[in-house]
């Protein structure tokens, strides 16, 4: 399965890669729910969260690679979306050649767990609806496609827009699309990126004002070392050993701020369902005011703190101010006129044919993925110890830490 890179032409390589390990397949017949460690953390406690809100009535746009409408854990959750790069009549679903990134993001947000005798992939907001917006094909796509996708989502009922990709340049068309959606009272959630140990470049739309930029944390609540950081980070969420839906009824386990962003988008859906009269700014304020180990001034790694979905829906917090507190951070400088163009690369360690100055990145991993056999999951061996009440995953297969070829 292809993986994405971020490159800068005409200078030193600025390679942003995705997850650090391969996505391991899971064995047929194995339940997924016991492996969903984020849902059982003390500050998630999904079963308690769902007594307050399941995200019902909230539409989350997944602006990504498309979503597999045939996955049993997503049955009944998908609305008719759009495809900005392929078949305009397929409603944002997957073309045959597309990969599983968007499907995985959708499963984390709104999977129903219907498969595997009710032990399939359960999203944090299983009552939310997914609006699939496909903006990238296998080879490449432009930031303009991402911008069009965000605008389309804003015009078709999204309350939350999840963007698990980014570009190194603050593309003005992309920024205008983000501002357009924000002007329609929509919360934009974006992955901070996975190149924290390789240059830590500033990424957009995560670094645009008002966007909820999400860094990654591990199972112990520590900052994930591969996650990017910076003054734009608003909150940290689980990014390692994440199980989710794969294409064609399959599953995967992987790392990345793509998935951290999905957990945050799901939490915003929970909040907006519980408080339907909240503005986008109020939903964001509640999100950051309820973080675990909340701090008044964000730090560069975990922002205002670790995501706490239970506190977000359960805490007695006075009605927040209506404005978006993340709009007040400094705006980035625009790219110089006449500078190199940006593009999305979707191949294995490749750059766009235009030698993009900053490729859009699907925040996933450093090496390739392994497809699960049709059916269901069970990770190949894992180094994680067994947790009480749930099976220990086997050790994951690891490929080369870096793709062989890089943009220069």
C-alpha positions, 0 to 999 in steps of 0.5 A: 500500500502506498505511503505519503511523503512531504518534500521540498525541492530546490534545497535540502530534503524536508521529508515528512513521512507517516507512521513509524511501523508497518500497519499489521494485519489482524487474524480472521475472526479476531475481535477488534474492540479489545485492542482499542486501548484509547477507548478504555483509558481513564480519561476516555472511558467511552462507555461513560462518554456514550451515556452523555453523547454519541455524536448523534446528528453531527456530520463530520467531513473526512477530507481524505482519500475516500471511505470504503462504503462497504465496510460493515462497521461503517454501514449506515454512517456514511452520507453521500460525499464528493470526489474531487480527484476521481469519479465525481459520481461515486460520492467520495467513496473509494476507487479501486486503486485508492488506499485505506487512509480515509477509511481508517480515519472514518472508523475511529470517528464513527465506527459502529462495531457491528462486525465481529459479533459486535466486537468490530471497530467502534468509533468514539462518536458512533452516532455521528455521520461521516461525509466522505470528501475524496481529495487525493488519488494514488499518484498526486493531488494539488492543495487546490483539491484539498481547498475545494474539498473543505469548501464543499464540506462546508456547503454540505452540512459538515459541523466538523471537518477532519483534515489528516494531511498537510503541506509545508507552505501556507497556500493562500487558496487553502487558507481561504478555504479554511477561513470560509469554513470557519466563517460558516461556524465549522470546527476544522481539526488537522493533524500536526504531522509525524516528522517531529524527529526529522526537522519538525516543519510547520504544517498547514492547515494545522498551523493556520489560525483557528484550526485545532492542531493535534499532536500525538501521545502514546498509551502512557499519555506521554508525547509521541516522539515522532509527532510534530510540535510547535506553537500551533498545537492545541491538544494531544491525542492517541497516535500509537498502536491505533486499530481501525477499519481498512478497505474491503471489510478489513482492519489495520493497526498503525501510528500517526497524528492522522488518527489523533486528529480523528479522535479529536474530531470525534470528541468535537462531534460529541460536544456539538451533539450534547450542546447543539447551540454551541458555536464552533468557538464554544465547542473548541473552548470546551475541548481545550478547557477540559483537557487532562492536566489542563494548562492555561498557556499551551506548550509546544508539544501537547498544547493545552493538554491531553484529550479528555472526551469524558471531561468534555461531555461530563464536566460542569463548565460555564458556557464558554465565550463564543469566539474561537480562542485559536484564532488569536495566534499569529498568522503564517507568512504566505509563500513568496510570489513565483515560488515553487508550487505545492502538490500532494504526493501519494506514492512510496517515497516519491515527489510530484512530477513538478518537484513540489516545494511542499507536498501534502502529506497523509500522516501515516507512517514511515514504511509501507502498510500490509493489507489485512486478509479479507475479514478481520484483524489480529496484529502480527507480533507486537512488543506491547504487553498484554493489558488486563482483560484483553489479548496481547497483540503480537509483534508488529512487522517493521520495515525500513525506518525511512523510504529508500528514495527522498526528494532533494 
